[in-house]
């Protein structure tokens, strides 16, 4: 029986600057492409930015990119980066 992998996201570190900008360093696993990834996302005005979650610049599979973006937004709105 083959084991089905799932996407994984780890928060490595984060910092909030004096300008209400939060930088979040992440690592994880893209189950579709079967490879690990790492990158950084910046939250500015409650919106995430970064190549790793950008629809046209991300090296992640579309499913994993969406997973990462949703998980980061949920964590951000839950106050986990304060």
N, C-alpha and C positions, 0 to 999 in steps of 0.2 A: 504494500500500500504506500503510495507516495504522500509525503507530508506537504501540506499547502502552507506557504509562508504568508505573513501579513506585513503590511507597512509598519515601520517602527520610527518613532521620533523621540530623540533625547535632547533635553535642554542642557547645554554644556555650561553656559554662563550668560549673564545679562547685566546691563548697566543702563541707568537712566541719567541723562545729562541734565544740566540746568535749564535746558530749552524744551523740556517735556518731550524729549526724543529718547526712545528706548531701543537699544541694540541687543539682539538676542543671537547668540552663537548656538547652532544646532548641529546634530549628527543624526544619522538614521539609516534606514534600509528601505530601498525601493523594491517591493516584492515582484513587481511586473518585470523590471529590468534585471532583477536578482543581483543588485550591487549596493554597496554602501555609499553614502553621500555625506557631505558636510558643507556648511555655508553660514551666512549671516543674514538676518532680516532686521530691518529698521522699522519701528513704529513711529509714525509722525502724524499728529492729529487723529489718533486712533485708527490709522490705516497702515497695513503692512506693505513694505517695499523691499525688493531685493531680487537679484537675478534668479535665485533658486525657486522663487514662486511666480516669476513673471511668465505669462503664457507663451511668449515667443522666445525667451532666452533661457528658460529652465532646461537643464539636462535630465530632469526627472520625467517619469512617465506622467501623462496627464492625470491619471488617477492618484498617483502619489503626490503630485504637486497640489492637487485639490485637498487631499488628506492633510498635508503639512500646513497649508494655509488655514484650513478650518480648525485644526488643533491649536495652532498658534493664536488665532483670533479668540477661541474659547478661553485659553489660558490668560490672554491679555485682559479680556473683559471680566474674568474671574478675579483679577487683581494679583495674579501669581508673579508678575514682574515688578511689583512695588517694593 
